[in-house]
Amino acid sequence: MDFAYKVHSELGAQCTGAKVNGRIASMRYHLQNGDVVQIMTSKTQTPKREWLQYVRTSKAKSRIRAWLLKRNQKRSSAIRGKELIEEGLKKYSKSEDDGKKEYQRKLEHLLTTFKLQTENHLFTALAHGQLSVKNVMREIFGSAAIATASDRSESSTGEERDSQVLNKSPSVLSDVPSNANGIVV
Protein backbone atom coordinates (compact mmCIF):
# COMPACT_ATOMS: atom_id res chain seq x y z
CA MET A 1 0.00 0.00 0.00
CA ASP A 2 2.79 2.43 0.90
CA PHE A 3 4.54 1.63 -2.37
CA ALA A 4 1.38 2.36 -4.37
CA TYR A 5 1.02 5.76 -2.67
CA LYS A 6 4.73 6.45 -3.24
CA VAL A 7 4.29 5.92 -6.98
CA HIS A 8 1.12 8.05 -7.24
CA SER A 9 -1.73 9.07 -4.93
CA GLU A 10 -4.40 7.86 -7.37
CA LEU A 11 -2.66 4.50 -7.69
CA GLY A 12 -2.71 4.16 -3.92
CA ALA A 13 -6.36 5.23 -3.68
CA GLN A 14 -7.41 2.60 -6.25
CA CYS A 15 -5.17 -0.19 -4.95
CA THR A 16 -6.96 -3.50 -4.36
CA GLY A 17 -3.87 -5.55 -3.70
CA ALA A 18 -0.41 -6.40 -4.96
CA LYS A 19 1.62 -9.20 -6.44
CA VAL A 20 5.17 -9.39 -5.14
CA ASN A 21 7.53 -11.53 -7.19
CA GLY A 22 4.53 -12.99 -9.03
CA ARG A 23 2.60 -13.99 -5.89
CA ILE A 24 -0.37 -12.20 -4.34
CA ALA A 25 0.81 -10.52 -1.15
CA SER A 26 -1.17 -9.37 1.88
CA MET A 27 -1.59 -5.69 2.62
CA ARG A 28 0.77 -6.10 5.56
CA TYR A 29 3.65 -7.53 3.51
CA HIS A 30 6.92 -5.62 3.97
CA LEU A 31 8.84 -5.18 0.73
CA GLN A 32 12.46 -6.29 0.52
CA ASN A 33 15.18 -4.90 -1.76
CA GLY A 34 14.88 -6.46 -5.21
CA ASP A 35 11.17 -7.35 -4.93
CA VAL A 36 9.22 -6.96 -8.16
CA VAL A 37 5.84 -5.38 -7.40
CA GLN A 38 2.68 -5.32 -9.50
CA ILE A 39 -0.09 -3.09 -8.06
CA MET A 40 -3.63 -4.32 -8.74
CA THR A 41 -6.25 -1.57 -9.01
CA SER A 42 -9.93 -1.00 -9.57
CA LYS A 43 -11.60 2.22 -10.67
CA THR A 44 -14.35 1.58 -8.13
CA GLN A 45 -11.91 1.18 -5.22
CA THR A 46 -11.70 4.00 -2.72
CA PRO A 47 -9.55 4.44 0.40
CA LYS A 48 -10.87 2.93 3.61
CA ARG A 49 -10.28 4.08 7.17
CA GLU A 50 -8.83 0.62 8.00
CA TRP A 51 -5.98 1.30 5.57
CA LEU A 52 -4.50 3.68 8.13
CA GLN A 53 -3.61 0.57 10.18
CA TYR A 54 -1.67 -1.00 7.28
CA VAL A 55 0.35 1.91 5.94
CA ARG A 56 3.55 3.11 7.56
CA THR A 57 4.65 6.19 5.62
CA SER A 58 3.38 9.62 6.50
CA LYS A 59 2.66 10.35 2.81
CA ALA A 60 0.28 7.39 2.53
CA LYS A 61 -1.39 8.22 5.84
CA SER A 62 -1.87 11.88 4.95
CA ARG A 63 -3.31 11.02 1.49
CA ILE A 64 -5.77 8.54 2.98
CA ARG A 65 -6.83 11.02 5.67
CA ALA A 66 -7.22 13.80 3.09
CA TRP A 67 -9.38 11.58 0.88
CA LEU A 68 -11.58 10.52 3.84
CA LEU A 69 -11.98 14.16 4.93
CA LYS A 70 -12.94 15.24 1.41
CA ARG A 71 -15.52 12.44 1.20
CA ASN A 72 -17.03 13.49 4.53
CA GLN A 73 -17.23 17.11 3.37
CA LYS A 74 -19.00 16.03 0.19
CA ARG A 75 -21.47 14.01 2.25
CA SER A 76 -22.08 16.99 4.55
CA SER A 77 -22.69 19.23 1.55
CA ALA A 78 -25.14 16.76 0.06
CA ILE A 79 -27.00 16.51 3.37
CA ARG A 80 -27.19 20.32 3.67
CA GLY A 81 -28.40 20.59 0.06
CA LYS A 82 -31.11 18.01 0.74
CA GLU A 83 -32.21 20.01 3.78
CA LEU A 84 -32.40 23.15 1.62
CA ILE A 85 -34.61 21.32 -0.90
CA GLU A 86 -36.89 20.10 1.89
CA GLU A 87 -37.17 23.63 3.34
CA GLY A 88 -37.98 24.99 -0.11
CA LEU A 89 -40.63 22.34 -0.68
CA LYS A 90 -42.28 23.22 2.64
CA LYS A 91 -42.21 26.92 1.82
CA TYR A 92 -43.39 26.81 -1.78
CA SER A 93 -45.75 23.80 -1.99
CA LYS A 94 -49.30 23.49 -0.72
CA SER A 95 -48.44 20.39 1.29
CA GLU A 96 -45.18 18.63 2.02
CA ASP A 97 -46.32 15.41 0.32
CA ASP A 98 -47.44 17.25 -2.83
CA GLY A 99 -44.13 19.10 -2.93
CA LYS A 100 -42.09 15.89 -2.62
CA LYS A 101 -44.14 14.21 -5.37
CA GLU A 102 -43.71 17.18 -7.69
CA TYR A 103 -39.98 17.30 -6.94
CA GLN A 104 -39.57 13.60 -7.77
CA ARG A 105 -41.63 14.02 -10.92
CA LYS A 106 -39.45 16.92 -12.12
CA LEU A 107 -36.06 15.64 -10.91
CA GLU A 108 -34.83 14.62 -14.39
CA HIS A 109 -35.93 18.01 -15.74
CA LEU A 110 -33.99 19.77 -12.95
CA LEU A 111 -30.83 17.80 -13.64
CA THR A 112 -31.06 18.54 -17.36
CA THR A 113 -31.88 22.22 -16.84
CA PHE A 114 -29.00 22.80 -14.44
CA LYS A 115 -26.64 20.45 -16.35
CA LEU A 116 -26.09 18.12 -13.41
CA GLN A 117 -25.54 14.36 -13.45
CA THR A 118 -27.13 13.18 -10.21
CA GLU A 119 -29.39 14.30 -7.41
CA ASN A 120 -26.33 14.48 -5.13
CA HIS A 121 -24.75 16.97 -7.52
CA LEU A 122 -27.92 19.06 -7.20
CA PHE A 123 -27.70 18.92 -3.40
CA THR A 124 -24.01 19.85 -3.43
CA ALA A 125 -24.57 22.76 -5.83
CA LEU A 126 -27.29 24.10 -3.51
CA ALA A 127 -25.13 23.71 -0.41
CA HIS A 128 -22.22 25.56 -2.06
CA GLY A 129 -24.44 28.37 -3.31
CA GLN A 130 -23.91 27.54 -6.99
CA LEU A 131 -27.71 27.26 -7.34
CA SER A 132 -30.38 29.08 -5.38
CA VAL A 133 -33.26 27.24 -3.77
CA LYS A 134 -35.63 29.78 -5.29
CA ASN A 135 -34.45 28.95 -8.83
CA VAL A 136 -34.87 25.23 -8.20
CA MET A 137 -38.35 25.80 -6.76
CA ARG A 138 -39.20 27.99 -9.76
CA GLU A 139 -38.35 25.06 -12.05
CA ILE A 140 -40.52 22.73 -9.96
CA PHE A 141 -43.57 24.88 -9.24
CA GLY A 142 -43.35 27.70 -11.80
CA SER A 143 -42.82 31.45 -11.36
CA ALA A 144 -46.41 32.24 -10.32
CA ALA A 145 -46.34 29.76 -7.43
CA ILE A 146 -43.03 31.20 -6.20
CA ALA A 147 -44.35 34.78 -6.32
CA THR A 148 -47.51 33.78 -4.46
CA ALA A 149 -45.56 31.90 -1.79
CA SER A 150 -43.13 34.82 -1.39
CA ASP A 151 -46.04 37.25 -0.95
CA ARG A 152 -47.60 34.95 1.67
CA SER A 153 -44.28 34.65 3.44
CA GLU A 154 -43.60 38.39 3.51
CA SER A 155 -47.08 39.29 4.75
CA SER A 156 -47.01 36.67 7.49
CA THR A 157 -43.54 37.84 8.53
CA GLY A 158 -44.82 41.41 8.79
CA GLU A 159 -47.83 40.29 10.81
CA GLU A 160 -45.58 38.25 13.09
CA ARG A 161 -43.36 41.29 13.67
CA ASP A 162 -46.39 43.47 14.48
CA SER A 163 -47.77 40.93 16.94
CA GLN A 164 -44.35 40.53 18.57
CA VAL A 165 -44.12 44.28 19.18
CA LEU A 166 -47.68 44.43 20.53
CA ASN A 167 -47.18 41.45 22.81
CA LYS A 168 -43.94 42.67 24.39
CA SER A 169 -44.08 43.81 27.95
CA PRO A 170 -43.64 47.54 28.72
CA SER A 171 -40.22 46.89 30.23
CA VAL A 172 -38.95 45.58 26.89
CA LEU A 173 -40.28 48.69 25.15
CA SER A 174 -38.82 51.11 27.72
CA ASP A 175 -35.98 52.11 25.39
CA VAL A 176 -38.41 52.93 22.55
CA PRO A 177 -39.24 56.70 22.35
CA SER A 178 -42.84 57.38 23.34
CA ASN A 179 -45.18 60.11 24.56
CA ALA A 180 -48.66 60.19 26.13
CA ASN A 181 -50.22 59.08 22.83
CA GLY A 182 -48.07 55.95 22.45
CA ILE A 183 -44.90 55.01 20.61
CA VAL A 184 -43.24 57.72 18.53
CA VAL A 185 -42.32 56.51 15.04
C-alpha positions as CSV (number, residue, x, y, z in Angstrom):
1,M,0.0,0.0,0.0
2,D,2.8,2.4,0.9
3,F,4.5,1.6,-2.4
4,A,1.4,2.4,-4.4
5,Y,1.0,5.8,-2.7
6,K,4.7,6.5,-3.2
7,V,4.3,5.9,-7.0
8,H,1.1,8.1,-7.2
9,S,-1.7,9.1,-4.9
10,E,-4.4,7.9,-7.4
11,L,-2.7,4.5,-7.7
12,G,-2.7,4.2,-3.9
13,A,-6.4,5.2,-3.7
14,Q,-7.4,2.6,-6.2
15,C,-5.2,-0.2,-4.9
16,T,-7.0,-3.5,-4.4
17,G,-3.9,-5.6,-3.7
18,A,-0.4,-6.4,-5.0
19,K,1.6,-9.2,-6.4
20,V,5.2,-9.4,-5.1
21,N,7.5,-11.5,-7.2
22,G,4.5,-13.0,-9.0
23,R,2.6,-14.0,-5.9
24,I,-0.4,-12.2,-4.3
25,A,0.8,-10.5,-1.1
26,S,-1.2,-9.4,1.9
27,M,-1.6,-5.7,2.6
28,R,0.8,-6.1,5.6
29,Y,3.6,-7.5,3.5
30,H,6.9,-5.6,4.0
31,L,8.8,-5.2,0.7
32,Q,12.5,-6.3,0.5
33,N,15.2,-4.9,-1.8
34,G,14.9,-6.5,-5.2
35,D,11.2,-7.3,-4.9
36,V,9.2,-7.0,-8.2
37,V,5.8,-5.4,-7.4
38,Q,2.7,-5.3,-9.5
39,I,-0.1,-3.1,-8.1
40,M,-3.6,-4.3,-8.7
41,T,-6.3,-1.6,-9.0
42,S,-9.9,-1.0,-9.6
43,K,-11.6,2.2,-10.7
44,T,-14.3,1.6,-8.1
45,Q,-11.9,1.2,-5.2
46,T,-11.7,4.0,-2.7
47,P,-9.5,4.4,0.4
48,K,-10.9,2.9,3.6
49,R,-10.3,4.1,7.2
50,E,-8.8,0.6,8.0
51,W,-6.0,1.3,5.6
52,L,-4.5,3.7,8.1
53,Q,-3.6,0.6,10.2
54,Y,-1.7,-1.0,7.3
55,V,0.3,1.9,5.9
56,R,3.5,3.1,7.6
57,T,4.6,6.2,5.6
58,S,3.4,9.6,6.5
59,K,2.7,10.3,2.8
60,A,0.3,7.4,2.5
61,K,-1.4,8.2,5.8
62,S,-1.9,11.9,4.9
63,R,-3.3,11.0,1.5
64,I,-5.8,8.5,3.0
65,R,-6.8,11.0,5.7
66,A,-7.2,13.8,3.1
67,W,-9.4,11.6,0.9
68,L,-11.6,10.5,3.8
69,L,-12.0,14.2,4.9
70,K,-12.9,15.2,1.4
71,R,-15.5,12.4,1.2
72,N,-17.0,13.5,4.5
73,Q,-17.2,17.1,3.4
74,K,-19.0,16.0,0.2
75,R,-21.5,14.0,2.2
76,S,-22.1,17.0,4.5
77,S,-22.7,19.2,1.5
78,A,-25.1,16.8,0.1
79,I,-27.0,16.5,3.4
80,R,-27.2,20.3,3.7
81,G,-28.4,20.6,0.1
82,K,-31.1,18.0,0.7
83,E,-32.2,20.0,3.8
84,L,-32.4,23.2,1.6
85,I,-34.6,21.3,-0.9
86,E,-36.9,20.1,1.9
87,E,-37.2,23.6,3.3
88,G,-38.0,25.0,-0.1
89,L,-40.6,22.3,-0.7
90,K,-42.3,23.2,2.6
91,K,-42.2,26.9,1.8
92,Y,-43.4,26.8,-1.8
93,S,-45.8,23.8,-2.0
94,K,-49.3,23.5,-0.7
95,S,-48.4,20.4,1.3
96,E,-45.2,18.6,2.0
97,D,-46.3,15.4,0.3
98,D,-47.4,17.3,-2.8
99,G,-44.1,19.1,-2.9
100,K,-42.1,15.9,-2.6
101,K,-44.1,14.2,-5.4
102,E,-43.7,17.2,-7.7
103,Y,-40.0,17.3,-6.9
104,Q,-39.6,13.6,-7.8
105,R,-41.6,14.0,-10.9
106,K,-39.4,16.9,-12.1
107,L,-36.1,15.6,-10.9
108,E,-34.8,14.6,-14.4
109,H,-35.9,18.0,-15.7
110,L,-34.0,19.8,-13.0
111,L,-30.8,17.8,-13.6
112,T,-31.1,18.5,-17.4
113,T,-31.9,22.2,-16.8
114,F,-29.0,22.8,-14.4
115,K,-26.6,20.5,-16.4
116,L,-26.1,18.1,-13.4
117,Q,-25.5,14.4,-13.5
118,T,-27.1,13.2,-10.2
119,E,-29.4,14.3,-7.4
120,N,-26.3,14.5,-5.1
121,H,-24.7,17.0,-7.5
122,L,-27.9,19.1,-7.2
123,F,-27.7,18.9,-3.4
124,T,-24.0,19.9,-3.4
125,A,-24.6,22.8,-5.8
126,L,-27.3,24.1,-3.5
127,A,-25.1,23.7,-0.4
128,H,-22.2,25.6,-2.1
129,G,-24.4,28.4,-3.3
130,Q,-23.9,27.5,-7.0
131,L,-27.7,27.3,-7.3
132,S,-30.4,29.1,-5.4
133,V,-33.3,27.2,-3.8
134,K,-35.6,29.8,-5.3
135,N,-34.5,28.9,-8.8
136,V,-34.9,25.2,-8.2
137,M,-38.3,25.8,-6.8
138,R,-39.2,28.0,-9.8
139,E,-38.4,25.1,-12.0
140,I,-40.5,22.7,-10.0
141,F,-43.6,24.9,-9.2
142,G,-43.4,27.7,-11.8
143,S,-42.8,31.5,-11.4
144,A,-46.4,32.2,-10.3
145,A,-46.3,29.8,-7.4
146,I,-43.0,31.2,-6.2
147,A,-44.3,34.8,-6.3
148,T,-47.5,33.8,-4.5
149,A,-45.6,31.9,-1.8
150,S,-43.1,34.8,-1.4
151,D,-46.0,37.3,-0.9
152,R,-47.6,35.0,1.7
153,S,-44.3,34.6,3.4
154,E,-43.6,38.4,3.5
155,S,-47.1,39.3,4.7
156,S,-47.0,36.7,7.5
157,T,-43.5,37.8,8.5
158,G,-44.8,41.4,8.8
159,E,-47.8,40.3,10.8
160,E,-45.6,38.3,13.1
161,R,-43.4,41.3,13.7
162,D,-46.4,43.5,14.5
163,S,-47.8,40.9,16.9
164,Q,-44.3,40.5,18.6
165,V,-44.1,44.3,19.2
166,L,-47.7,44.4,20.5
167,N,-47.2,41.4,22.8
168,K,-43.9,42.7,24.4
169,S,-44.1,43.8,28.0
170,P,-43.6,47.5,28.7
171,S,-40.2,46.9,30.2
172,V,-39.0,45.6,26.9
173,L,-40.3,48.7,25.1
174,S,-38.8,51.1,27.7
175,D,-36.0,52.1,25.4
176,V,-38.4,52.9,22.6
177,P,-39.2,56.7,22.4
178,S,-42.8,57.4,23.3
179,N,-45.2,60.1,24.6
180,A,-48.7,60.2,26.1
181,N,-50.2,59.1,22.8
182,G,-48.1,55.9,22.4
183,I,-44.9,55.0,20.6
184,V,-43.2,57.7,18.5
185,V,-42.3,56.5,15.0
